[in-house]
């Protein structure tokens, strides 16, 4: 039996992601990519002075049904408190409606043997599974013998 580290990402609902972490990294493939892409949207030392609390909304990463609900509550509360213009809220609300319908169809439980544990990036930024990965395919007649 092998023990494989699991992703350290904590979802909006407080549960830890149960996918296998990439080799040498704290997150699974999905959450490694998600965190990398979300860094440009998070306020930091440089952008914080330009953050307008009355206009800008900080939404969490939209990755599951719970995060959709959380983001909806942020937008709705901003509307109720008159912190965001209803016309400006229409776009995130529409996006959250799409995310909600998509999240209902997502399979969030990866099959552990098939999870990518190591990636190799191409010069143009495409992530590829580790070279030499194989899959064993059995002929159905072999199993019967």
C-alpha positions in Angstrom: 0.0 0.0 0.0 1.3 3.5 -0.9 0.6 6.6 1.0 0.2 9.6 -1.2 -0.1 13.2 0.1 -3.4 14.9 -0.6 -4.1 18.4 -1.8 -3.9 21.0 1.0 -6.5 23.3 -0.5 -9.4 24.1 1.8 -12.7 24.6 -0.1 -15.3 27.2 0.6 -17.3 24.7 2.6 -14.3 24.1 4.9 -13.5 20.6 3.6 -10.0 19.8 2.4 -9.7 18.7 -1.2 -9.2 14.9 -1.3 -7.4 14.7 -4.6 -3.8 13.5 -4.7 -1.2 16.4 -4.5 1.3 16.9 -7.3 4.7 15.5 -6.5 6.6 18.1 -4.4 3.7 20.6 -4.3 1.0 21.2 -1.7 -1.9 21.1 -4.2 -3.5 18.8 -6.8 -3.3 19.7 -10.4 -6.7 21.6 -10.4 -5.9 23.7 -7.4 -2.3 24.4 -8.4 -3.6 25.8 -11.7 -6.5 27.6 -9.8 -4.2 29.3 -7.3 -1.7 30.3 -10.1 -4.5 31.9 -12.1 -6.2 33.6 -9.1 -3.0 35.4 -7.9 -3.6 38.2 -10.4 -7.1 38.8 -9.0 -6.1 38.9 -5.3 -5.3 42.3 -3.9 -1.6 42.5 -2.8 0.8 45.2 -1.5 0.9 46.9 -4.9 -2.8 46.8 -5.9 -4.4 47.2 -2.5 -4.2 51.1 -2.6 -6.2 50.9 -5.8 -8.9 48.6 -4.4 -12.1 50.6 -4.1 -14.2 49.0 -1.3 -17.3 50.8 -2.6 -16.9 49.5 -6.1 -14.7 46.4 -6.2 -15.8 43.0 -4.9 -13.5 40.3 -3.7 -14.9 37.0 -4.8 -13.5 33.6 -3.9 -12.5 31.1 -6.6 -15.6 29.6 -8.1 -14.8 25.9 -7.9 -17.9 24.2 -6.4 -21.5 24.8 -5.4 -20.5 26.2 -2.0 -18.2 28.8 -3.6 -21.0 29.8 -6.0 -23.3 30.3 -3.0 -20.7 32.3 -1.1 -20.0 34.5 -4.1 -23.7 35.1 -4.6 -24.0 36.2 -1.0 -21.2 38.7 -1.5 -22.8 40.2 -4.6 -26.3 40.3 -3.1 -25.0 41.9 0.2 -23.1 44.5 -1.9 -26.4 45.3 -3.7 -28.4 45.4 -0.5 -25.9 47.7 1.1 -25.8 49.9 -2.0 -22.1 49.2 -2.5 -22.4 48.2 -6.2 -24.6 49.4 -9.0 -27.3 47.0 -10.1 -26.1 47.2 -13.7 -22.6 46.4 -12.6 -23.9 43.4 -10.5 -25.7 41.9 -13.5 -22.6 40.5 -15.1 -21.2 38.6 -12.0 -24.8 37.4 -11.2 -25.1 36.0 -14.7 -21.7 34.4 -14.4 -22.7 32.9 -11.1 -25.8 31.5 -12.7 -23.8 29.8 -15.3 -21.3 28.5 -12.7 -24.2 27.2 -10.6 -25.6 25.2 -13.5 -22.2 23.9 -14.4 -21.3 22.9 -10.8 -24.4 20.7 -10.6 -22.9 18.5 -13.4 -19.3 18.4 -12.2 -17.7 15.2 -11.0 -15.5 16.4 -8.2 -14.2 13.0 -7.1 -11.2 12.0 -9.3 -10.3 8.4 -9.7 -7.0 8.2 -7.7 -5.0 5.9 -10.0 -5.7 8.2 -13.0 -4.7 11.5 -11.2 -1.7 13.3 -12.6 1.0 13.6 -10.0 3.7 15.3 -11.9 3.7 17.8 -14.8 6.1 19.1 -17.4 5.5 22.5 -18.9 6.1 23.3 -22.6 7.8 26.6 -23.6 4.4 28.0 -24.5 2.9 27.2 -21.1 1.0 24.0 -21.8 1.1 21.5 -18.9 1.7 17.9 -19.9 1.6 14.7 -17.8 4.9 13.2 -16.9 6.8 11.6 -19.8 6.6 7.8 -19.6 3.2 7.6 -18.0 1.4 4.4 -19.0 -2.0 2.8 -18.7 -2.5 -0.9 -18.5 -5.2 -2.2 -20.7 -6.3 -5.8 -20.4 -7.9 -7.7 -23.1 -11.2 -9.1 -21.9 -10.3 -12.6 -23.1 -7.1 -12.6 -20.9 -9.2 -12.1 -17.8 -11.5 -15.1 -18.6 -8.6 -17.5 -19.0 
